[in-house]
């Protein structure tokens, strides 16, 4: 695997290089302009990079502009979608706007600093096959490091684990109140099986039923901590149901800290769909078929369960 790493921060650049050099030759550059030149030279010599990691905040040319230039060069050279370079954006910000901007510009994944090998491998393995693109093949020796890293994290003394959690992080609820919405019985039951261990689950088979459950819970001051919402439902789609839920929260003046976390569950993995969901007000999204590991990753990210669980 041929890799290009661009970051103006020397420490982050060295860290990413140290992690990825096991996968193949790495070209490390400290600016966006250098990244564009390196990518263009490789493309013109028919030796394109398989993977590019781009820092978003580079002074001379930011990561999104570099990403746009890379995609433009590939179009000019008539590179097929199946052969496009996989690009991971690296950012110090975890805001939704940055993620949307990167997805629109054509990135394949997004990672927030500070990162470690565990997070990076998860992102690389999660890059889905789209438009006939081949998945990133990671050697066993590399993924073994991921397994070892997870074991090391689990074996840390409790005091050390606690010190690694930011003080400002809110404590997850002891037991979640969860609303699972899906018109497909199998998907709904699967989600219930995954989530019943972390909370009290209420199920709805339609968007309208979900709205009723949500309003009732709000009136009883037993608001849902989490809603998993199927994207494609008859009568009232997931997007329409979410819009109504957010409207109700606004009308009831629900405080920011008490807004329900919404995970959109969809059978569509295209970027346009993801962007639409995020813009509409969801906090996370999951692509079917999903599994327990994927769902728990989202819950940890949303600080709904203990990150060490």
C-alpha positions, -999 to +999 in steps of 0.1 A: +000+000+000+014+034-010+004+062+014+005+100+015+003+117+049-002+155+051-002+174+084+015+207+094+018+195+130+051+176+132+040+155+162+008+143+144+027+138+112+053+116+130+026+097+148+005+089+117+037+079+098+048+056+127+014+038+126+010+035+089+046+027+077+040-010+084+014-010+056+038+003+030+059+033+018+048+066+033+053+100+019+050+126+047+045+163+039+039+193+061+015+213+040-014+212+016+005+225-014+032+198-010+004+172-007-012+183-040+022+183-058+031+148-044-003+134-054-001+150-089+034+136-095+024+101-084-007+102-106+012+115-136+037+086-133+008+061-130+018+053-095-011+067-075-014+066-037-037+040-023-044+060+009-041+096+018-046+111+052-052+149+053-052+173+082-081+197+078-063+228+093-032+234+073-021+271+069-011+272+032-039+251+018-064+235+041-073+198+039-107+202+023-092+223-006-065+196-010-092+169-011-111+188-038-080+193-059-072+155-056-107+145-067-104+171-096-071+156-107-085+121-107-114+133-128-091+150-153-070+118-155-103+098-160-095+077-130-125+053-125-144+054-093-133+019-085-096+030-086-099+063-067-076+069-038-091+064-004-089+095+017-092+099+055-096+134+068-080+142+102-094+170+123-091+185+158-128+193+156-156+168+160-184+191+149-210+179+125-203+208+101-167+197+095-178+161+089-205+172+064-180+195+045-155+166+042-181+141+030-193+166+004-158+171-008-153+134-013-135+119+016-140+082+026-137+086+064-131+112+091-110+109+123-107+133+152-074+141+170-061+128+193-062+094+177-046+061+183-040+029+164-073+015+176-093+043+162-074+045+130-079+008+122-116+010+131-119+038+105-099+020+079-119-013+083-152+006+083-145+022+049-172+005+028-170-008-007-188+018-028-189+021-066-169-011-070-140+002-050-119-025-033-117-024+004-084-015+022-067-048+028-049-047+061-022-074+069-027-096+099+004-083+116-012-048+115-046-058+128-029-079+155-016-046+169-052-034+171-061-065+191-032-061+214-040-024+219-076-032+229-063-058+254-039-033+269-067-007+272-089-033+291-060-043+314-053-007+325-058-001+363-092+015+370-076+047+383-056+051+350-087+044+330-106+072+348-078+097+343-080+091+306-116+103+305-120+141+302-134+157+333-160+176+314-175+144+299-210+139+313-217+107+332-238+083+312-273+075+325-274+044+347-300+029+325-312+043+292-347+049+280-347+039+244-372+041+215-366+017+186-384+026+154-385+003+124-412-010+102-392-042+096-399-067+123-365-085+120-344-053+121-365-040+151-361-072+170-324-073+163-319-038+176-340-047+207-317-077+214-286-055+212-299-026+233-320-044+260-289-049+281-283-011+284-317+002+287-355+000+288-366-004+252-399+007+237-406-003+201-426+014+174-433+000+139-440+034+122-430+070+123-464+081+135-464+056+164-429+069+173-442+105+175-470+094+198-446+075+221-422+105+221-449+130+230-463+108+258-428+103+273-421+140+272-454+149+290-445+123+317-411+139+320-396+105+311-379+116+279-360+091+258-322+092+260-319+075+226-340+069+195-329+046+167-349+056+137-352+036+104-347+059+074-371+042+050-406+038+065-440+041+047-464+069+056-438+089+076-402+084+068-374+085+093-364+120+082-399+133+086-403+117+120-370+132+131-380+166+119-412+164+140-393+152+170-369+181+168-398+205+163-416+191+194-384+195+215-381+231+203-417+239+211-414+224+246-381+243+251-362+211+259-327+221+271-297+213+250-285+187+275-318+169+274-322+167+237-328+131+226-299+115+208-310+101+175-292+074+155-306+071+119-305+035+107-304+032+069-298+007+042-280+034+021-243+041+026-239+068+000-225+101+012-255+121+000-278+101+023-254+105+053-252+143+047-290+145+045-294+127+078-268+148+096-283+180+083-318+170+093-307+167+130-295+131+137-265+127+160-252+095+144-260+071+116-257+033+111-258+014+079-277-020+077-268-047+083-255-036+117-241-055+147-236-050+184-201-037+180-212-010+156-241+001+178-220+002+210-194+023+192-220+049+184-234+048+220-199+054+234-193+082+209-226+098+221-215+093+257-246+072+264-226+043+278-193+041+296-164+042+270-146+014+290-176-010+288 
